[in-house]
Amino acid sequence: MTAAEEREPLVRLERDGAIALVTIDHPPVNALSHAVRSALASMLQEVQANGGFAAAVIACAGRTFVAGADIREFDQPLRTPHLSEICDAIEASAKPIVVAVHGTALGGGCEIALAAHGRVLAEGAVLGLPEVKLGLIPGAGGTQRLPRLIEAHLALDLITSGRHLPAVRARELGLADDVVSAADLLNKAKALALALRSRGLRRASASPVTVSDRGGFAASAAKAAARARGQMSIAAAVEAIAGTLDASFEDGLRRERELFLQLRGSDQSKALRHLFFAERDAGRVEGLRGVAPRAVSTVGVVGAGTMGAGIAGACLAAKFQVRIVDLDTSALGRGRERARRILERETASGRLPPEEAAALLSTLVATNDMTALSKADFVIEAVFEDYDLKAGLLARLAKIAKPSAVLATNTSYLDVNGLAAACGRPRDVIGLHFFAPPETMKLAELVRARDSAPDAVATGLQLARRLGKIPVVVEVCDGFLGNRIFAMYRREMEYALEDGALPEEIDAAMEAHGFAMGPFAVADLSGLDIAWARRKRLAATRAPGERYVGVADELCEAGRFGRKAGAGWYAYRNGQREPDPFVTALVEKHSASRGIVRRPVSMEEIQRRARAAIVNEAAKVLAEGIAARPSDIDVAFVHGYGYPSWRGGPLYEADRVGLDRLLEDAERLHAANGIGFEPAGLLVELVDEGLGFADWPKLQRP
Ligand code: 3H9
């Protein structure tokens, strides 16, 4: 029991007439620790035993309803009472039990709600079973009760995606009895609890599974399984929910428990739990303790291209006032349309009422006039990736923007120190590197330049979080944390290409590793032209003797800029990528011109080489202080580059693979490739000391 748990009663029982009000009070998110479960179980017994209580309401103090089991306890032995017993007791109660939900009822919190006889939700509340994201499935009846309360294929979708269900959608599906204002929540829940005494109790376990279309269910299950890309929890969730179609509730519950326990001890779940805490650690930045962010209500965006319009749309959806500036009027029109579509998606998911979306869109200012940004509290420039263009723009913005405004440059490679110094307001400048498409990609690299003021960094962090991003703070270097490491991965994959592999074989190998897409498919999606421009820019400074594969250059010279051009590393037909004999011939020609006798490169070799290239460069990034901690690299690679989350990120995985083995692989890459692939000093040091990346803080000198 923690000190806080010893001090305060974690669960309170109060009388309100015939109602027992059970309040869980375990900040910050009312997680169901062992102590909370024990207290809750005994309060529920008291409710049953005490004849003075006719019904009960379960509510929570603080900012949210129960956010689930206590994730920190998953590394400890199981202890009774289990949550499943508590949920069964709630459902079996002869006295009506109603939950009053505000904030997020997630995981075990949602399972309590599903076991209750009535659910009243505050406006803005959400329900969700996000266990798959932790490598688990719901373990307290969620997979069995939800398909008995809503259509089974919807339950399948919610559980296998871990998506949140907004209160309004829950009401439409009949999952919420009522959605009320926060002020009315308790009273409405109490009134429902009393009313249920005479209405008879609806117990989910006694309800039939609602499946109107078995074919549709099978199709959804197949879709979820395909999405899993090696993640066991999704397949287990499909199995548990599919079981509801034929097995009894009791048998289904038993199978759910077995699967839950298997997953709880699995490497995948441990990796995903690592990632959960890593995401939260990423926001903890040295030097920002006690620093108040600047107030932001109006965001200005310069550039209405894909990135700018996406950022503007995301800012609107996060309810900022938004001004977007572009000299090209037709780009502004397209930008407005894109922002509209982003809001439409928010509306479709139930996160934003349609009338609010329309009101937000009507506030969007789209103009050619840069002085419109004089009122913005935070300006993000998202123009073409060109140093001089961005430098000139920031210098103009520095004159126009109000003195308290933060100026953020959305750059993926450029020297933010130089840009900041040149604009004359270096303290106000940060880098904010969004990933395409910016409205959906979770990662935002926040680049702290040499002179960035702490409150400018704090403001960037706060804004990124409000946009739903996971910000990782990085220092300045070419490509920052992510693109710098990714560039070495891509280089190594191009060497594998020259050695004998084909793009489709490399992509297949990396997709089999669990990447969302292989490197060549990614390049085609992002467009080959930007990287080409950068290679041309850097050509003069490339180290003489560096191994250089010119295939991508030739693709660009042939106008094959990727998916948008209908051809790149692949041919595209009806939006589908296909291996292209043109590319095969080009690759073979390049190997021959180097005197390389092409050989089969196995899937395993491709994966090992990729892993070694990533980990070796990551160790350099870490040692140079570009990233603050190994887990920041894990977070960045999972959320920005499609690294399989269930592997916990490249450095978490590296510790499991063994750093001695990775160092051997890195040495082999160096012997084969030379310049750029020198084994990282930090990797050597960790191996010499018998440590892993998890022990990295021990190597930190005071
Ligand atoms: C489960 O329920 C299994 C069941 O089926 C039962 C089976 C028997 N446990 O995210 P924040 C901490 S699995 C422990 O920054 P926000 C978090 O680490 C669980 N700790 O706040 C942080 O600590 P710190 C299923 C937790 O407002 C602090 O709370 N549930 C837990 O941005 C604040 O968190 C989930 O997966 C937890 N469950 O977001 C929900 N949750 O300050 C996981 C949070 O030291 N949680 N903490 O860094 C979330 O999604 C978000 O935390 C939430 C709040 C949306 C609730």
Residues whose N, C-alpha, C, O or C-beta is under 5 A from the ligand:
A	BS01	3H9	P28 V29 A31 A67 G68 A69 D70 I71 R72 L83 T104 L106 G107 G108 P130 E131 I137 P138 G139 A140 R280
